[in-house]
Amino acid sequence: MKKINKYLHQNELWTYYILVRLGISTALRYSDLSLIKWKDILGKEKLTLKEKKTGKVREIPLPNELVQNLTSIYLKIGSPNQDDKLITITIRSINKQIKIYAAKCGIRGKRISSHSFRKTFGREVWKRNNFSEASLVKLSQLFKHSSISITRIYLSITKEEIDNLFDIQDLFVY
């Protein structure tokens, strides 16, 4: 995701850049990201929104760096009306373009879509918490999964852990 985001920023593909940054920073689905308006984030410390899928109101802290970055982009694109939505592209177009941008960055053979941002958030939280079960419990609650095992599957952790079982190079070395 860092490669894609760098590419988007360097090429001033602002809508896609904003989508990736907000998607990774908030762990929101496209259906919720597409509802965010400039007034919801400019100068704000948290984003408050009603999730489309669950109908629940969520408050998500916005890192100061992210708000400053988005404010800078807002000014670069000519300060649109604050009632305008940040993301005005359909999910189908986004998923198609994200694959194209990923390929341009040298990322091939990976399934990538707008939902990858949410998963990237989860994997990063798990990693930053030393791959702990406690972080999976919290992520399971955040993602509204019915169990931690669903979260493991969602983040592709189970396959990674099974692959790591074979990382025993010195098992039969005498």
QUISUL-V461664 format. One record per residue. N is the residue number from 1. RES is the residue in three letters. SS is DSSP state (hx for helix, st for strand, lp for the rest). Layout:
# QUISUL-V461664
n->N res->RES ss->SS
n->N res->RES ss->SS
This chain:
# QUISUL-V461664
n->1 res->MET ss->lp
n->2 res->LYS ss->hx
n->3 res->LYS ss->hx
n->4 res->ILE ss->hx
n->5 res->ASN ss->hx
n->6 res->LYS ss->hx
n->7 res->TYR ss->hx
n->8 res->LEU ss->hx
n->9 res->HIS ss->hx
n->10 res->GLN ss->hx
n->11 res->ASN ss->lp
n->12 res->GLU ss->lp
n->13 res->LEU ss->lp
n->14 res->TRP ss->hx
n->15 res->THR ss->hx
n->16 res->TYR ss->hx
n->17 res->TYR ss->hx
n->18 res->ILE ss->hx
n->19 res->LEU ss->hx
n->20 res->VAL ss->hx
n->21 res->ARG ss->hx
n->22 res->LEU ss->hx
n->23 res->GLY ss->hx
n->24 res->ILE ss->hx
n->25 res->SER ss->hx
n->26 res->THR ss->hx
n->27 res->ALA ss->lp
n->28 res->LEU ss->lp
n->29 res->ARG ss->lp
n->30 res->TYR ss->hx
n->31 res->SER ss->hx
n->32 res->ASP ss->hx
n->33 res->LEU ss->hx
n->34 res->SER ss->lp
n->35 res->LEU ss->lp
n->36 res->ILE ss->lp
n->37 res->LYS ss->st
n->38 res->TRP ss->hx
n->39 res->LYS ss->hx
n->40 res->ASP ss->hx
n->41 res->ILE ss->hx
n->42 res->LEU ss->lp
n->43 res->GLY ss->lp
n->44 res->LYS ss->lp
n->45 res->GLU ss->lp
n->46 res->LYS ss->st
n->47 res->LEU ss->st
n->48 res->THR ss->st
n->49 res->LEU ss->st
n->50 res->LYS ss->st
n->51 res->GLU ss->lp
n->52 res->LYS ss->lp
n->53 res->LYS ss->lp
n->54 res->THR ss->lp
n->55 res->GLY ss->lp
n->56 res->LYS ss->lp
n->57 res->VAL ss->st
n->58 res->ARG ss->st
n->59 res->GLU ss->st
n->60 res->ILE ss->st
n->61 res->PRO ss->st
n->62 res->LEU ss->lp
n->63 res->PRO ss->lp
n->64 res->ASN ss->hx
n->65 res->GLU ss->hx
n->66 res->LEU ss->hx
n->67 res->VAL ss->hx
n->68 res->GLN ss->hx
n->69 res->ASN ss->hx
n->70 res->LEU ss->hx
n->71 res->THR ss->hx
n->72 res->SER ss->hx
n->73 res->ILE ss->hx
n->74 res->TYR ss->hx
n->75 res->LEU ss->hx
n->76 res->LYS ss->hx
n->77 res->ILE ss->lp
n->78 res->GLY ss->lp
n->79 res->SER ss->lp
n->80 res->PRO ss->lp
n->81 res->ASN ss->lp
n->82 res->GLN ss->lp
n->83 res->ASP ss->lp
n->84 res->ASP ss->lp
n->85 res->LYS ss->st
n->86 res->LEU ss->lp
n->87 res->ILE ss->lp
n->88 res->THR ss->lp
n->89 res->ILE ss->lp
n->90 res->THR ss->lp
n->91 res->ILE ss->hx
n->92 res->ARG ss->hx
n->93 res->SER ss->hx
n->94 res->ILE ss->hx
n->95 res->ASN ss->hx
n->96 res->LYS ss->hx
n->97 res->GLN ss->hx
n->98 res->ILE ss->hx
n->99 res->LYS ss->hx
n->100 res->ILE ss->hx
n->101 res->TYR ss->hx
n->102 res->ALA ss->hx
n->103 res->ALA ss->hx
n->104 res->LYS ss->hx
n->105 res->CYS ss->lp
n->106 res->GLY ss->lp
n->107 res->ILE ss->lp
n->108 res->ARG ss->lp
n->109 res->GLY ss->lp
n->110 res->LYS ss->lp
n->111 res->ARG ss->lp
n->112 res->ILE ss->lp
n->113 res->SER ss->lp
n->114 res->SER ss->lp
n->115 res->HIS ss->hx
n->116 res->SER ss->hx
n->117 res->PHE ss->hx
n->118 res->ARG ss->hx
n->119 res->LYS ss->hx
n->120 res->THR ss->hx
n->121 res->PHE ss->hx
n->122 res->GLY ss->hx
n->123 res->ARG ss->hx
n->124 res->GLU ss->hx
n->125 res->VAL ss->hx
n->126 res->TRP ss->hx
n->127 res->LYS ss->hx
n->128 res->ARG ss->hx
n->129 res->ASN ss->lp
n->130 res->ASN ss->lp
n->131 res->PHE ss->lp
n->132 res->SER ss->lp
n->133 res->GLU ss->hx
n->134 res->ALA ss->hx
n->135 res->SER ss->hx
n->136 res->LEU ss->hx
n->137 res->VAL ss->hx
n->138 res->LYS ss->hx
n->139 res->LEU ss->hx
n->140 res->SER ss->hx
n->141 res->GLN ss->hx
n->142 res->LEU ss->hx
n->143 res->PHE ss->lp
n->144 res->LYS ss->lp
n->145 res->HIS ss->lp
n->146 res->SER ss->lp
n->147 res->SER ss->lp
n->148 res->ILE ss->hx
n->149 res->SER ss->hx
n->150 res->ILE ss->hx
n->151 res->THR ss->hx
n->152 res->ARG ss->hx
n->153 res->ILE ss->hx
n->154 res->TYR ss->hx
n->155 res->LEU ss->lp
n->156 res->SER ss->lp
n->157 res->ILE ss->hx
n->158 res->THR ss->hx
n->159 res->LYS ss->hx
n->160 res->GLU ss->hx
n->161 res->GLU ss->hx
n->162 res->ILE ss->hx
n->163 res->ASP ss->hx
n->164 res->ASN ss->hx
n->165 res->LEU ss->hx
n->166 res->PHE ss->lp
n->167 res->ASP ss->lp
n->168 res->ILE ss->lp
n->169 res->GLN ss->lp
n->170 res->ASP ss->lp
n->171 res->LEU ss->lp
n->172 res->PHE ss->lp
n->173 res->VAL ss->lp
n->174 res->TYR ss->lp
